[in-house]
Amino acid sequence: MIPARARTGFAPVAAVMVAAQAVFCLNDGFVKAITAEVSALQYGVLRAGFIFGFLCLGALAFTGLRARPVKRGAVLARSGLQACSMLLQIFALSLLPLSTAAVCFYTFPLFSTLLSALVMRERVSRVQAAAVVLGLIGAVLIIGPARAEGAALALPFLAAFCYAASVLVTHYHCKHEQPVALVRTQALVALCVAGLALAVVPATSGGVWVPMPAALWGAVGLVGLASIGSGFLLVWVYQRAAPADLAPFSYTYLLWVMLLDFAAWGHLPRPAALLGSVLIALGGIMVLREGRKLTRRFNQPLR
């Protein structure tokens, strides 16, 4: 049974998760705009470079930002999964409407539920299994009429799978790591992966570096700062609550992103896509109700 302090402390954890989703929504809106001007790989290198640079500068001024990983293998595994997820989603955002890429990516809570059962041997109830099926049906409704987008639709789903795996690594193996150590290592790995890809991918496939105006550099820098903030928030919540408990609060992103997609680019979601979004959100709510039982088995008190 969870200590009382952890039970009463879940509300602020959920609120932080919702706040992180709002930041993510704005970040992805900037990504969509920036990748219209530069390649996805160039943006990936710049974003990771800004994040790593800001954290290194911060470490020079504040000793609290000099933390190092404790479980290096787990931290590197998490960073690799996060880097792959980030790059795949950047490519997805550069090729797909924001709402389509976002809704497909936000199947990650359903992937995390499956991985909890298959890899971590957590029991998945009938309700949780039904939630996974609902999510898949919702994804099919979203994808169905969008065949013209072709293989690009696979990108956000692959990103979601990598992200779900990283969430499990965070919760099960990185609970006692300092958030700054996780975010800094993640940025360094992403910088290396994106830089290597930029060097070897042909220019015809997006592997080209183009000059940028000062305003675009500033926009990437702002996204880097916002990414540091949201990264700290997500590490904080996943160290304190189970992925199944947090799933429904992740879906608040979809509400924000549909509004942003319409306001910025005039993309109206199709009725089938709206229905699919409702089914995915319903699946998340079902997982939340069952997630309380899962939390009682392995959640730790808040510190």
N, C-alpha and C positions, 0 to 999 in steps of 0.2 A: 504494500500500500504506500502511496506517495505521502511524504510528510506534509503536514498542513500548509507549511510555508510554500511548497511547490504548487499545491492545488490553488491556493488563493492568489498565487503569483502568475497564473496562466493568462489572466486578462491583459496585463501589460505586455506580455510576450506576444499575444495575438494582435494588440494594437501596434506594436513595433513592426510586425509582419505586414500589416496593412499599409503602414507608412513606407516600408521598403518597396512595396508594389507600386505605390504612387511615384516614387523616385525612378523605379525601373521603367515605368511608362514614359516619363519624360526623357529618360536616357535613350530609349529605343526610338522615340520620335526624332531626336538629334541624329541617331545612327542612320535612320532612313534618309534624312536630309543630307548628311555628310557623304554617305556612300553614293549619292547621286553625282558627287563631284570628284571623288577619288575611289580607287579600288577598295574592295573589302579587306584585302590583305594589308594595304597601306594603312587603312584605318586601324586594323587590329594591332599592327606594330606601334603606331603612334599612341593609341589608347593605353596599351600595356606599358609602353615607355613612360608616359606621363604618370601613371599610377605608381610604378616602381620608383621613378625619380622623386615624386612628391613624398613618398614614404621614407626614402633615404634621406632627403633633406630634413624631414621631420625628426628622424632618428638623431641627426646632428644636434638638434635643439632640445629634444626631450628624451631623457633616458628611458622613459616608459615605452618608447617606440622602438627599442633596440632588442626586443624579445626574439629568441631563436626557437625553431621547432624542437619539440621534445621527441616525438616519434617521427623521425625524418622520413621513413618509408611511407607511412600513412599520409603525411603532409604532401609528399611528392606525388603520391597516387591521386590524392584529392586535387592537387594543382593541375596535373595532367588532364584529368577528366574535366575540370572547369575550363581549362584552356581550349580543349576540343569543343566543348559546348559553346563557348563564347565565339569561336571562329565560325562554327557551323551556323550559329544564329545570326552572326553578322552577314554572312553570305545569304542566308534566307531573307533577311530584312532588305538586302540590296536587290533581290529578285522578285519578291512577293509583296502584295499589299500588307501593310502593317498588321491589320486585324487577322488576316489569314495566317501569317507567320506566328503571331502571338498565340492564337487559339491552338494551333497545332503544337507549339512548344509547351503550352500549359496542360499537356497530357502527362507531364513529368510526375505529378503526384500519384497518378495511377501506376506509372512504371515503378515508382518508389515502393508502392504497396506490394507489387508483384515481386520485386527484388527482396523486400523484407521477408517474404515467405520462402522464396526459392534459395536465396543465398544466406540470409541470416536465420532461417528456420523459424521465423515468427509464424504463429498460427493466423491464417486468414479465414475469417468467418464467411458464411454465405452472403451476408450483407456486404462485406468488403468485395467479394467476388462479383456480386451484382453491380457494385459501383464501378468496377473495372469494365464490365460489359457495357454499362451505360456510357462510360467515357469513350469506349471504342466506337459505339454507335454514333455518338456525337461527332467524333472525328470523321467518320465516313460521311455523315451529312454535310460536314464542312468541305470535305475534299471532293465529293461527288461531281458537282458541276464545274470544277476547276481543272479539268483535264488538260486544258491548254497550257497550264503552268508546268506540266510534265514532271521531270525528275526533281525539279526544285522543291517540290512539296516534301520530298524525303528529308531535306535538310533540317527543318525544325523538329521533326520527330527524332532524328539522330541526336540533335542537340538536347532534346528532352531526355533521352535515354542516358546520355553522358552526365547530364546535370543530376538526374535522379540517383545515379550511382555515386556521384560526389556528395550528395546530401546524406546518403547512408554512411559513407566513410566519415563525414563530419560528425554525425551523431554517435556512431559506434566507436570510432577510433581517435577522434580529435576533440573530445569533450573538454579536455583540460589544456588545450593549446591556447596561447594568446592570440586573439583575433588578428593583431598586427602581423604576427609571424605567418599566419595562414594567408592573409591578403597579399603580403609582400612576396611570399614564395609563389603564389598563384600568378602574380603579375610578371615575375621573372621567367617562369616557365612559359607563359603565354607570349612574352616578348621573344623568347628563343624559338618557339614553334612558329609563330607568325613570321619572324625574320627569316628563318630557314625556308619557309614556304614561299615567301616573296622572292627569295634568291633563286629558287629552282623552278617555280611555276612559269610557264611561257607568258609573254605579255598578252597574247590573245586570250588567255584564261584569267586575266586579272592580276598577273604578277608584274606590275609596272608601277614605278614611282613617279608621281607628277608633282610639279611645284604647287604650293598652296598659298592663297592670300592670307594676310595676318588675321582676318576675321575667322577664317576656317581653323587656323591654329588655336585661336582663342576658344572656339567652340569645342574642339577636341580636348583642350585643357580643362574646360568646365565639366565635360562629360567624365574626364578622368577623376576630378575631385568628387563628383557625385557618385561615381562608381566606388570610390574608396568608402564613402559614407554608407552606401547600400550594402557593400561587401561586409563591413563591420556589423551592420544590423543583422544580416542574414546569418553570419557566423554566430552571433549572440543568440538568436532565436533557436537555431538548430542544435546548439549545445544544450539548450534547456528544455526543449519539447520534441516529441516524436514527430517524424515526417507525416504520419497519418493524422495527427492532431492538427497540424498546420496547413494541411492540404486545402481546406475550404477558404482559408484566408489568402492563400496564393491566388485563388481565382478572382479576387477583387481586382486584380490587374486587368482582367478582360473587360470589365466595365469601363475602366479608365481608358483603355486602349481603343475601344470602339468610339468613344467620344472624341479622342484625339485624332483618330483616323478620319473621322468625318469633318472635324473642325479644320484640320490642316490640309487634307488631301481630297476631301469630298467623297470618300469611299463609303457608300451605304452598304451595310451588311445585308446579305440576302436572307429571306425568311428561313430558308433551310439552315443557313449558318447560325441564325439566332436560335433556332430550335436546338441545333447541335451544341451551342454554347450553354443553353439551359440544361441539357442532359449532362454535359460535363460538370457543370456546377452542382447539379443534383447528386452526381456520383461523389463529388468532393464532400458534400454535406453528409452523405451516408457514411463515408469513410471517417469523418469527424466523430460521429456518434459511436462507431465501433472503436475508433482510435483511443478513446478513454480507457478501454480495457487494456489495449496494447501498452499505453503509457504506464499503467500501474505496474507492469512487469519490469520495465527497464529504465524509466525516467529517473533522473537524479534531482535532488532539491536544488533550488536556485541558490547561486552564490553571489 
